[in-house]
Amino acid sequence: MKAWVGDPDEDYDMLMERSPITYVSQLRAPLLVIQGAKDPRVVKAESDQMVEKIRAQGGHVEYYVDEEEGHGATRRENIIQWTGMVARFLEEQLLDSPLSS
């Protein structure tokens, strides 16, 4: 992991500069987060932290944790569900957009 993304101690400043959590205050658009509870790359605790920070700053975020999945949906029924969630979220956001008037 160190060779792939960096060492948490040695490369702390670089990692924080590249981390999405650093830029939460700049987020302006609503966000849908779909998290696989078994994801070894983006662990649930990191998504929890991101969602909590967005909400604490008054941002709009929908959060869904799929207890069966990891880094992406692999089961057909979950792929269908996740795709439906994304479509519904986009439809709601686009219909509520000033551009839709």
Contact map, one row per residue, 1 for C-alpha under 8 A:
11111110000000000000000000000000000000000000000000000000000000000000000000000000000000000000000000000
11111111000000000000000000000000000000000000000000000000000000000000000000000000000000000000000000000
11111110000000000000000000000000000000000000000000000000000000000000000000000000000000000000000000000
11111100000000000000000000000000000000000000000000000000000000000000000000000000000000000000000000000
11111110000000000000000000000000000000000000000000000000000000000000000000000000000000000000000000000
11111111011000100000000000000000000000000000000000000000000000000000000000000000000000000000000000000
11101111111100000000000000000000000000000000000000000000000000000000000000000000000000000000000000000
01000111111100100000000000000000000000000000000000000000000000000000000000000000000000000000000000000
00000011111100000000000000000000000000000000000000000000000000000000000000000000000000000000000000000
00000111111100000000000000000000000000000000000000000000000000000000000000000000000000000000000000000
00000111111111100000000000000000000000000000000000000000000000000000000000000000000000000000000000000
00000011111111110000000000000000000000000000000000000000000000000000000000000000000000000000000000000
00000000001111111000000000000000000000000000000000000000000000000000000000000000000000000000000000000
00000000001111111100000000000000000000000000000000000000000000000000000000000000000000000000000000000
00000101001111111110000000000000000000000000000000000000000000000000000000000000000000000000000000000
00000000000111111110010000000000000000000000000000000000000000000000000000000000000000000000000000000
00000000000011111110010000000000000000000000000000000000000000000000000000000000000000000000000000000
00000000000001111111010000000000000000000000000000000000000000000000000000000000000000000000000000000
00000000000000111111111000000000000000000000000000000000000000000000000000000000000000000000000000000
00000000000000000111111100000000000000000000000000000000000000000000000000000000000000000000000000000
00000000000000000011111100000000000000000000000001001000000000000000000000000000000000000000000000000
00000000000000011111111110000000000000000000000000000000000000000000000000000000000000000000000000000
00000000000000000011111111100000000000000000000000000000000000000000000000000000000000000000000000000
00000000000000000001111111100000000000000000000001001100000000000000000000000000000000000000000000000
00000000000000000000011111100000000000000000000000000100100000000000000000000000000000000000000000000
00000000000000000000001111110000000000000000000000000000000000000000000000000000000000000000000000000
00000000000000000000001111111000000000000000000000000000001000000000000000000000000000000000000000000
00000000000000000000000001111100000000000000000000000000001000000000000000000000000000000000000000000
00000000000000000000000000111110000000000000000000000000000100000000000000000000000000000000000000000
00000000000000000000000000011111000000000000000000000000001110000000000000000000000000000000100000000
00000000000000000000000000001111100000000000000000000000000111000000000000000000000000000000000000000
00000000000000000000000000000111110000000000000000000000000011100000000000000000000001001000000000000
00000000000000000000000000000011111000000000001000000000000011110000000000000000000000000000000000000
00000000000000000000000000000001111100000000000000000000000000111100000000000000010000000000000000000
00000000000000000000000000000000111110100001001000000000000000111100011000000000000000000000000000000
00000000000000000000000000000000011111100001000000000000000000001111111110000000000000000000000000000
00000000000000000000000000000000001111100011000000000000000000001111110000000000000000000000000000000
00000000000000000000000000000000000111110011000000000000000000000011111000000000000000000000000000000
00000000000000000000000000000000001111111111000000000000000000000000111100000000000000000000000000000
00000000000000000000000000000000000001111110000000000000000000000000011000000000000000000000000000000
00000000000000000000000000000000000000111110000000000000000000000000001000000000000000000000000000000
00000000000000000000000000000000000000111111011000000000000000000000001000000000000000000000000000000
00000000000000000000000000000000000011111111111000000000000000000000000000000000000000000000000000000
00000000000000000000000000000000001111100111111100000000000000000000000000000000000000000000000000000
00000000000000000000000000000000000000000011111110000000000000000000000000000000000000000000000000000
00000000000000000000000000000000000000000111111111000000000000000000000000000000000000000000000000000
00000000000000000000000000000000101000000111111111100000000000000000000000000000000000000000000000000
00000000000000000000000000000000000000000001111111110000000000000000000000000000000000000000000000000
00000000000000000000000000000000000000000000111111111000000000000000000000000000000000000000000000000
00000000000000000000100100000000000000000000011111111100000000000000000000000000000000000000000000000
00000000000000000000000000000000000000000000001111111110000010100000000000000000000000000000000000000
00000000000000000000000000000000000000000000000111111111000000000000000000000000000000000000000000000
00000000000000000000100100000000000000000000000011111111100000000000000000000000000000000000000000000
00000000000000000000000110000000000000000000000001111111111110000000000000000000000000000000000000000
00000000000000000000000000000000000000000000000000111111111110000000000000000000000000000000000000000
00000000000000000000000000000000000000000000000000011111111000000000000000000000000000000000000000000
00000000000000000000000010000000000000000000000000001111111000000000000000000000000000000000000000000
00000000000000000000000000000000000000000000000000000111111100000000000000000000000000000000000000000
00000000000000000000000000110100000000000000000000000111111110000000000000000000000000000000000000000
00000000000000000000000000001110000000000000000000000110011111000000000000000000000000000000000000000
00000000000000000000000000000111100000000000000000100110001111100000000000000000000000000000000000000
00000000000000000000000000000011100000000000000000000000000111110000000000000000000000000000000000000
00000000000000000000000000000001111000000000000000100000000011111000000000000000000000000000000000000
00000000000000000000000000000000111000000000000000000000000001111100000000000000000000000000000000000
00000000000000000000000000000000011110000000000000000000000000111110000000000000000000000000000000000
00000000000000000000000000000000011110000000000000000000000000011111100000000000000000000000000000000
00000000000000000000000000000000000111000000000000000000000000001111100000000000000000000000000000000
00000000000000000000000000000000000111000000000000000000000000000111110000000000000000000000000000000
00000000000000000000000000000000000111100000000000000000000000000111111111000000000000000000000000000
00000000000000000000000000000000001111110000000000000000000000000001111110000000000000000000000000000
00000000000000000000000000000000001101111100000000000000000000000000111110000000000000000000000000000
00000000000000000000000000000000000100100000000000000000000000000000111111000000000000000000000000000
00000000000000000000000000000000000100000000000000000000000000000000111111110110010000000000000000000
00000000000000000000000000000000000000000000000000000000000000000000100111110110000000000000000000000
00000000000000000000000000000000000000000000000000000000000000000000000011111110000000000000000000000
00000000000000000000000000000000000000000000000000000000000000000000000011111111000000000000000000000
00000000000000000000000000000000000000000000000000000000000000000000000000111111100000000000000000000
00000000000000000000000000000000000000000000000000000000000000000000000011111111110000000000000000000
00000000000000000000000000000000000000000000000000000000000000000000000011111111111000000000000000000
00000000000000000000000000000000000000000000000000000000000000000000000000011111111100000000000000000
00000000000000000000000000000000000000000000000000000000000000000000000000001111111110000000000000000
00000000000000000000000000000000010000000000000000000000000000000000000010000111111111000000000000000
00000000000000000000000000000000000000000000000000000000000000000000000000000011111111100000000000000
00000000000000000000000000000000000000000000000000000000000000000000000000000001111111110000000000000
00000000000000000000000000000000000000000000000000000000000000000000000000000000111111111000000000000
00000000000000000000000000000001000000000000000000000000000000000000000000000000011111111100000000000
00000000000000000000000000000000000000000000000000000000000000000000000000000000001111111110000000000
00000000000000000000000000000000000000000000000000000000000000000000000000000000000111111111000000000
00000000000000000000000000000001000000000000000000000000000000000000000000000000000011111111100000000
00000000000000000000000000000000000000000000000000000000000000000000000000000000000001111111110000000
00000000000000000000000000000000000000000000000000000000000000000000000000000000000000111111111000000
00000000000000000000000000000000000000000000000000000000000000000000000000000000000000011111111100000
00000000000000000000000000000100000000000000000000000000000000000000000000000000000000001111111110000
00000000000000000000000000000000000000000000000000000000000000000000000000000000000000000111111110110
00000000000000000000000000000000000000000000000000000000000000000000000000000000000000000011111110010
00000000000000000000000000000000000000000000000000000000000000000000000000000000000000000001111111010
00000000000000000000000000000000000000000000000000000000000000000000000000000000000000000000111111111
00000000000000000000000000000000000000000000000000000000000000000000000000000000000000000000000111111
00000000000000000000000000000000000000000000000000000000000000000000000000000000000000000000010011111
00000000000000000000000000000000000000000000000000000000000000000000000000000000000000000000011111111
00000000000000000000000000000000000000000000000000000000000000000000000000000000000000000000000011111
